[in-house]
Amino acid sequence: MTLFRRQPNDPNTIRPSLAYNGILALSCLIMAVILFRSGPMNVKGAGLLAIFLVLSAGVIMATHLPGCTGIWLDKDGFLVRDIYRSERYRWTEVGPFAVRRRALGSSVDFPYTPPGETAPETRSLPRGLGRSAWKLARMMNERRTRALGLDA
């Protein structure tokens, strides 16, 4: 990927937040320990739920493996990886980024019009990245505006 001129404090890679994911994984582990200590044989399904929580904590922390999750930006667009699922978007194919309230927090959504299509579809950036949804949406909109030359 060819990178274009960087502005001050303008990252080309956005990685997951270790603090956010660490607290989430720690919460899963604490709940698993409580379930294991409550006597999983006495409570039907408690053992299976505890095992699920331990595996969930492992998957949450796996997002920090190299190249697993994040956003990589360049002058042509950006690459989004979420647990090794990759999608490449060009700045000309996406619309403005907006923050949407969800049942469990906020997400950054954007309209994406695939080549050859006329109707846009809504896509979301991965959650748990190293900044708030509001800052992420603002930064992505600024990068899109600069790349398309809309700020002139």
N, C-alpha and C positions, 0 to 999 in steps of 0.2 A: 504494500500500500504506500502510495506517495502522500506524504504529509504536507500540509500547507502551512503558511506562516502562523506561528502560535502567538496568541495574545498572552499578556501576563496572567498567571494563575489559570491557564487554559489547558486542562489535561487532555491527552489523547486516549487514555484508558481509564475507564471507571470500573473499579473492582467492588466486590461485596464488602459490607461492613463487618469486620470481625467482632466488634462490640455487639451489634444487633443480633447476628447469628449465634454468637457465643452465649448470650443471655437466653436466646430461644432454645438452644441445645441443652444448656444447663437446666432450664425449666423442665424439659422432657426427661432428663436424667433424674432430677429430684422426684418427679411424679412416678417414675419407674421404680425408684428405691422405695418410695412409700408403698407402692402396690406390692413389691416383693416382700416387704417386711410385714404387710398386713396378712400374710398367710394366703398365698395364691390358691391353695387347695380349698380354703374355706369360702372364698368368693369366686363364683363361677366366672371364668373368663379373665380374671385379674392377671394371671400369669401371661396370657396371650397379649393382653393390652400392655403389660410392662415390657415384654419383648418388642412389641411394635414401637413403643416409645424410645427404647434404646436404639433400634434401627433408624428411627426418625432423626434422632440426634446425630447419628453417623452421617446420614444423607445431608442434613443441614450443614454440617462442618465440611462435607466433601465439596461444597461450592467454592471453597478456598483453595482447592487443588489448582495447579497452574493451567491456565487456559480453559477452565471449566465454566465459569460464569463471569459475565462482565459485558461492557460495551467498548468497542474499539472504534475510534473516530478517525476519519481522514477527509480530504477535500471532496471526494466523490460521494461519500455517504458514511454509513456506519454498519458494523457487524455486531449483532446481538447474540450472545451465547447464554443459554440457561441450562445448566447441567448437561453440557456437551451437545445440546441441540442448537445449531447455528442457523441464523438467517441474516442475509445481507440486504440492506436497504439503501437505495440511492436517494440523495436529498431531493431530486426532482420527483420522486415517487411518493414522498410523504408530505403530509400537511402539518399544521401547527400542533405542537405538543400541549396537552392539557392535563391537569390533575383532576382525577375523579375520585370521589369518596366511595369507598366500598364498605361492606359490612365489617371487615377486619382491616381498617386502615385506609390508606390512599394508594392509588396507582397512577402512573403516567401513561396516558393513552395517546395515540396518534392515528390519523387516517392514512391508510396505505392503499394506493391504487396500483395493482400489479400491471406490468406491461401488457398491452392489448385489451385491458379491461376498462370499463367506464365508471363503474360503481366502486367507490372506496370501501374498504373493510377496516374495522377498528382493530388495532393491535396494541399490545401493552409492553412496556419495558419491564425487565425483571425487578422484583421487589427485593428489598434488603440491600440495596447498593449503598455506597459510602456517603450518601448525602440525603437530605430530605427530598420528598417528591417535588415540592415547590422549587427548590434550587435546581434539581435535575431538569425539570421541565423548562425553566428559564434558560439554563445553560444550553440545552438541546435546541431551543428556539433561536438563541443567539448564533449558534454554530450553523444552523440551517439558513438563517438570514444572511450571514456572511458568505456562505458557500454559494448561495444562489444570487448574490449581488443585489439583494432587495433593500439594503440599507443605504443606497446611494441617494 
